Amino acid sequence: MTSNRKILEELFVNNKIDLKRGGLFDTQAGPMPQDFDFNRVEGMMLGLAIGDSLGRTTEGWLPRNTLCHPSSGYCPPSSAVCHLAA
């Protein structure tokens, strides 16, 4: 199995990546803390995937421009998000 570092090196050498190589690529990551919880990372990634699959991005929109606002014509009464956006 090819390591990620070797793949990155090949990308740089063959100009297959449009990225300026800096010192960051030569640093080694330190050990993970003892109390690091991968379940939190998994939950974050799952939430991101579900949010992404539900529809278009609304980051940076004003509440009145989101789908879940009374002025948009769509606001399920049981949704807590809608009550916060109103």
C-alpha positions as CSV (number, residue, x, y, z in Angstrom):
1,M,0.0,0.0,0.0
2,T,1.3,3.4,-0.9
3,S,1.6,6.0,1.9
4,N,-0.1,9.3,1.7
5,R,3.3,11.0,1.9
6,K,4.5,9.1,-1.2
7,I,1.4,10.0,-3.1
8,L,1.8,13.6,-2.2
9,E,5.5,13.5,-3.3
10,E,4.5,12.0,-6.7
11,L,1.9,14.7,-7.2
12,F,4.5,17.4,-6.5
13,V,7.2,15.9,-8.7
14,N,4.9,15.3,-11.6
15,N,3.2,18.7,-11.4
16,K,-0.2,17.0,-10.9
17,I,-1.2,19.3,-8.0
18,D,-1.6,23.1,-8.3
19,L,-0.2,23.9,-5.0
20,K,3.0,25.6,-3.8
21,R,5.0,23.3,-1.6
22,G,5.8,24.7,1.8
23,G,7.4,23.6,5.0
24,L,4.1,22.4,6.3
25,F,4.3,19.3,4.1
26,D,7.6,18.3,5.7
27,T,6.3,18.4,9.3
28,Q,5.3,15.3,11.1
29,A,2.1,15.3,13.1
30,G,2.4,14.7,16.8
31,P,0.6,11.9,18.7
32,M,-3.1,12.2,19.3
33,P,-4.1,13.2,22.9
34,Q,-5.2,10.4,25.2
35,D,-8.7,11.8,25.5
36,F,-9.2,12.3,21.8
37,D,-12.7,11.1,20.9
38,F,-13.1,9.8,17.4
39,N,-16.9,9.5,18.0
40,R,-17.1,13.3,17.9
41,V,-15.2,13.5,14.6
42,E,-17.5,10.7,13.2
43,G,-20.6,12.7,14.4
44,M,-19.3,15.8,12.8
45,M,-18.6,14.1,9.5
46,L,-22.0,12.4,9.6
47,G,-23.8,15.7,10.3
48,L,-21.9,17.4,7.5
49,A,-22.8,14.6,5.1
50,I,-26.5,14.7,6.1
51,G,-26.7,18.5,5.9
52,D,-25.0,18.4,2.5
53,S,-27.4,15.8,1.2
54,L,-30.5,17.6,2.3
55,G,-30.1,20.5,-0.1
56,R,-28.3,23.6,-1.1
57,T,-25.9,25.5,1.1
58,T,-27.4,28.4,3.2
59,E,-24.2,29.4,5.0
60,G,-24.1,33.2,5.3
61,W,-27.7,33.7,4.3
62,L,-29.9,35.9,6.4
63,P,-32.7,34.0,8.1
64,R,-35.3,35.6,5.8
65,N,-33.6,34.1,2.8
66,T,-33.5,30.5,4.1
67,L,-36.2,28.0,3.2
68,C,-37.3,27.7,6.8
69,H,-38.7,31.2,7.2
70,P,-42.3,32.4,7.1
71,S,-41.6,34.8,4.2
72,S,-40.3,31.9,2.0
73,G,-43.7,30.2,2.2
74,Y,-42.2,27.1,3.8
75,C,-42.0,26.7,7.5
76,P,-43.1,23.4,9.2
77,P,-44.7,24.4,12.5
78,S,-42.9,21.6,14.4
79,S,-39.4,22.7,13.3
80,A,-37.4,24.3,16.1
81,V,-35.1,25.8,13.5
82,C,-38.0,27.7,12.0
83,H,-38.9,29.1,15.4
84,L,-35.4,30.3,15.9
85,A,-35.2,31.9,12.4
86,A,-38.5,33.7,12.6
